[in-house]
Amino acid sequence: MWVGVIWTATSIPGQMLPEGPLGLDRVVHFWLYVPLGFLLLLTLTPSRGGWGFILVLLAMVMATGAAMAALDEWHQQYIPNRTASMGDWRWDVRGIITGSVMALPWLRRRRRRKKHVYDPRDYR
């Protein structure tokens, strides 16, 4: 669903976007992709499995997010008064990395909580 938000936001023609200070577009790119990295990692991580698996999954989420950002930049070149930019793509990827890393403590708490769930099989 968040990909749809990104796709919609980046489909707005350039002349309809407000003018902002220099560099504001990169901040917007970064913050659009932070939730994507966070949500991708949380959604794809199973409740069981070691941290080694999660680190591999983290790398896969970052690669998938980078590919999604590249596709989005490619898409923007066909929107009136918008351009595709490697600089914007790099900020997208930084957002993916930040969001993914921000999800790690959340995963740690979630996994710790699941260990303390009552299971009658533990008392046999």
C-alpha positions as CSV (number, residue, x, y, z in Angstrom):
1,M,0.0,0.0,0.0
2,W,2.8,2.4,0.8
3,V,4.3,1.8,-2.7
4,G,0.9,3.2,-4.0
5,V,1.4,6.3,-1.9
6,I,4.9,6.8,-3.3
7,W,3.8,6.1,-6.9
8,T,0.9,8.6,-6.5
9,A,3.1,11.3,-5.0
10,T,5.7,10.9,-7.7
11,S,3.1,11.0,-10.5
12,I,2.1,14.6,-9.7
13,P,3.3,16.8,-12.6
14,G,6.2,19.1,-11.7
15,Q,4.2,22.4,-12.3
16,M,1.7,21.3,-9.6
17,L,4.3,20.9,-6.9
18,P,5.0,23.9,-4.6
19,E,8.4,25.6,-4.7
20,G,10.5,24.9,-1.7
21,P,14.0,25.7,-0.5
22,L,17.0,24.1,-2.3
23,G,17.3,20.4,-1.3
24,L,13.8,20.0,0.0
25,D,13.0,17.5,-2.7
26,R,15.8,15.2,-1.4
27,V,14.3,15.4,2.1
28,V,10.9,14.4,0.7
29,H,12.5,11.5,-1.3
30,F,14.2,10.3,1.9
31,W,11.1,10.5,4.1
32,L,8.9,8.8,1.5
33,Y,11.2,5.8,1.5
34,V,11.8,5.4,5.3
35,P,8.4,3.9,5.9
36,L,8.8,1.6,2.9
37,G,12.1,0.1,4.3
38,F,10.5,-0.2,7.8
39,L,7.3,-1.9,6.5
40,L,9.1,-4.2,4.1
41,L,11.3,-5.6,6.8
42,L,8.5,-6.0,9.3
43,T,6.2,-7.6,6.8
44,L,8.7,-10.1,5.4
45,T,10.3,-11.2,8.7
46,P,8.9,-14.4,10.1
47,S,8.3,-14.8,13.8
48,R,10.9,-17.5,14.0
49,G,14.4,-17.8,12.7
50,G,17.8,-16.6,13.7
51,W,19.3,-13.2,13.4
52,G,21.5,-14.4,10.6
53,F,18.4,-15.0,8.5
54,I,17.1,-11.5,9.4
55,L,20.3,-9.9,8.3
56,V,20.1,-11.7,5.0
57,L,16.5,-10.6,4.7
58,L,17.6,-7.0,5.6
59,A,20.0,-7.1,2.6
60,M,17.2,-8.4,0.4
61,V,14.9,-5.7,1.5
62,M,17.5,-3.0,0.8
63,A,18.1,-4.5,-2.7
64,T,14.3,-4.7,-3.4
65,G,13.8,-1.2,-2.1
66,A,16.7,0.1,-4.3
67,A,15.1,-1.6,-7.3
68,M,11.7,0.0,-6.5
69,A,13.3,3.4,-6.1
70,A,15.0,3.0,-9.5
71,L,11.7,2.0,-11.1
72,D,10.1,5.1,-9.5
73,E,12.8,7.4,-10.9
74,W,12.4,5.8,-14.3
75,H,8.7,6.4,-14.1
76,Q,9.2,10.1,-13.2
77,Q,10.9,10.8,-16.5
78,Y,7.6,10.3,-18.2
79,I,5.7,12.8,-15.9
80,P,5.5,16.4,-17.2
81,N,8.1,18.7,-15.7
82,R,9.7,15.8,-13.7
83,T,13.1,14.2,-14.2
84,A,14.8,11.0,-13.2
85,S,17.9,11.7,-11.1
86,M,20.6,9.5,-9.6
87,G,20.8,12.0,-6.7
88,D,17.1,11.4,-5.9
89,W,17.6,7.7,-6.2
90,R,20.5,7.8,-3.7
91,W,18.2,9.6,-1.3
92,D,15.5,7.0,-1.8
93,V,18.0,4.3,-1.0
94,R,19.2,6.1,2.1
95,G,15.6,6.2,3.2
96,I,15.2,2.5,2.6
97,I,18.3,1.7,4.6
98,T,17.3,4.0,7.4
99,G,13.8,2.6,7.6
100,S,15.1,-1.0,7.5
101,V,17.6,-0.4,10.3
102,M,14.9,1.4,12.3
103,A,12.8,-1.8,12.1
104,L,15.5,-4.0,13.8
105,P,14.8,-2.9,17.4
106,W,11.1,-3.3,16.7
107,L,11.7,-6.8,15.5
108,R,13.8,-7.6,18.5
109,R,11.0,-6.5,20.9
110,R,8.4,-8.4,18.8
111,R,10.4,-11.6,18.9
112,R,11.1,-11.3,22.6
113,R,7.4,-10.8,23.3
114,K,6.5,-13.9,21.3
115,K,8.8,-16.0,23.6
116,H,6.8,-15.1,26.6
117,V,3.4,-16.1,25.2
118,Y,1.6,-18.8,27.2
119,D,1.8,-22.1,25.5
120,P,0.4,-25.2,27.4
121,R,3.0,-27.4,25.7
122,D,5.7,-25.6,27.8
123,Y,4.3,-27.2,31.0
124,R,4.3,-30.9,30.1
